[in-house]
């Protein structure tokens, strides 16, 4: 029994689970009731402690950490099961962030890609709800996209900032168009995330010199199919 416990403690995933659990508890505590300066300061100290220990790759994922904290502090507090699931997802994002940063996951890029898309869902939802301004949304998406391409395709860093800025502006245009839809904020957020996913897929393949007509047609087909699904599902409130 002692040897089994010792082997479990030596597993790098075990400390990650403990840290992520503690961080999730801190998230639930912060979002329980009103968020004041004292609670925000205490949470910030806890978050920095877990993020910076160890300091491995701390600078590489600082934008993901900043966006996560922004979502945690600004996302509406919803009571009941929905509020619980929102906080749980935020805790899972903390788990993914720490795991990616500390080189725990064997499929690191896949875990990062998943985390990145979920962060975009949260960021797009904040913008669609009017909780962050257009300027702040653009700045956050610009640097979040830049971090994404540096992680996924570090071969051409000279183009990454320009491409990230152009993609961020494109997402902003989609946000402006979807703001006229007679629907809930979920439609606008879904379209922004869908565009992000499709453009990321095309640009990553371009940077890796694997882009082809087949990939282009596949991206267009996926975009058309998912866009139609977003508009037709009654759960979004589209009338």
N, C-alpha and C positions, 0 to 999 in steps of 0.2 A: 504493500500500500504506500509506504514512504517513498519507494523508488518510483512508483507510478506518479505520485504527486510531484516529485522532483522533476521528472521528465516533462510533466505538463507545464510546470513553472518555467522550464527552460525553453519551451516553445515560444517563439517571438509573437505569436498571435495572442497568447494569454495576457501579456501586459497591455497589448493594444485593446483587447476587449475590456479590461479593467479601466483603462483611461477613457475609452469611449463611453462606458457606462457612467463614469463620474461626470463626464462632460454632458451627457444626456440629462442627468439629474440636475445639473446646473442650468441647462436650457429650460427644463420644466419649471424650475424654481424662479428663473428670471421672468418667464412669461405667465406666471401665476399672479394675477392681480396687476396693479399699475407698475410700469417700469419707471423707477426714479433714478436719480444720479447715483445714489449709494449702491443700489442693486446693480446698475450698469457697470459701475467701477469694480465691484466685487466679481461680477461675471467676467469682465475684461481681464482681470488678474488671473482668474482660473483658466480662461481660454488661452492666454499667452503662456501660462505655465505648461500646459499640456502640449501646446503647439511648438514651443521652443525647447522642450526637453525630450529627446536630444535636439540640438540645433541643426541637424542634418537636413539639407535642402530647404531650410526655412525661407530663404529668399526666393526660391524657385516657385513656390506656391502661395506667395503672399496675397495675390489678387483673389484666389479662390477663398482664402481665409477671410479677407476683407468683405467679399460678397456674401459669404455665409453669415458673418456677424451682422451685416446690413439686413439680411433677410430675417435673421432671428429677432432683431430689435424692432423692425418695422412691420413685419407681417401681422395682420389683424389677429387679435386674440379671440378665438372662437371656442365657445363652451361645448360641452358634450363630447361624443365620440369623435366628431370631425376635428375638434381642437386637439384631442389626444393624438390622433393620427398625424396631424400636422407637426406637432412637437416630436413625435416618434421619427418622422422622416427627417426632421432637422438633426436629431440625434444620430441617425444613420449617416447623414452627410458628414457629421463630425468624425464618425468611424472611418468613412472612406478617405477623408482628408488626411487623417493621421496615418492610415495605412499606406496611402500613396506616398506621402512625404517621407515616412520612415522606412521605405523600401520593404514593406512587409509582404505585400501581395506579389504572387508569382506572375500574374497577368496584370502588371501595373498599368499599362496604357489603357486596357479595357476598363479597369476600375476607375481610372481618371476620366475617361470618356463618359462613363455613366454619371459620375459625380458632376462633371461639367454641364451635361444636359439638364440634370435636375436643378442645378444652380441657375441655369438659364430660365427654367420654368418659374422658379421663385422670383428672379429678377424681372422677368416679363410680367408676372402677375402684379408685382409692386407698381410697375409703370402703368399697367392697364387700370389699376385701382386709383391712380393719381397720387400715390404715396411717395414717389420720387419724381423729380423734374426730368425734362427731356435732356438737359445738359448732363445731369448726373448719370442718367441711364446710358447716354452715349459714352461718357468717360469710363464707366464701369465695364460696359461691353467691349470697348476698344481694348482695354488692358487685359480683360479676361480672355478675349480672343487671341491676343498676342501671347499670353501665357500658354494657351491651348496649342498654338502652332509651334511654339518653342519646345513644348513637351512632345508633340506628336511628330513633327517634321523639323528637326533642328538643322537640316542640311542647307537651307537657304535663309539664313537670318536677315539678310539685307532686304528681303521683300516682305517680311512678316509684318512689320509695323504698318506699311502702306496697305497691305491686303486687309489687315485687321480693321483699319480705319474705314476702308471702303465697305467692308462687310457690316460694320457697325452702322454706317449710314444707311445701308440697304435695309437692315432690320428696323431702323427708325422710320423709314418710309412705309414699310409694311405696317408698323404700329399706327402711323397716321391714317392710312387707308382703312384699317380694320376698326379704328375708333368711330367710324361712321356706321358700322354694322349695328342693327337693332338687336343686340344680343348682350350676353353677360361678358364680363372681363375674361372669362375662360377662352372665348373664341379668339380674341386678340392675342392672348398669351400663347395659345396653341399654334396660331399661325406664325408667330415670331420664333417659337422653338422649332417648328417644322422647317422654316426657312433656314434657321441656323444649322440644323442637322443635315439638310441637303447641300447647302453651300460648304459646310465643313467636309463632307464626304468628297465633293468634287475637288476642293482645293487641296486636301491632304493627298489625294491621288495625283494631282498636278505637281505638287512639290516633290513627290516621290517618283515622278516620271512614269506613272502607271495609268495616267488618264487616257481614256479611249472613247470612241463613239458608243460602245456598249455601256460604259459607265454613265455617259451623258443621258442616253435614253432610259437607263434604269432609274436615274435620279429624277428625270421628268415624270416617269410613270409613277414612282413612289409619291412624288409631290402631288400629282393630280389625284391619285387615289386617296391619300390621307386628307387632302384639302376638301374633297367631296364628302369624306366621312365626317370631318369636323363640322361642315355646314349642315349636314343632314341629321346628325344625331340630336334628338330633342333635349337631351340632358344639358346641352350648352345654352338653351334658352333662345335659340335662333327662331324667329318667327317670320 
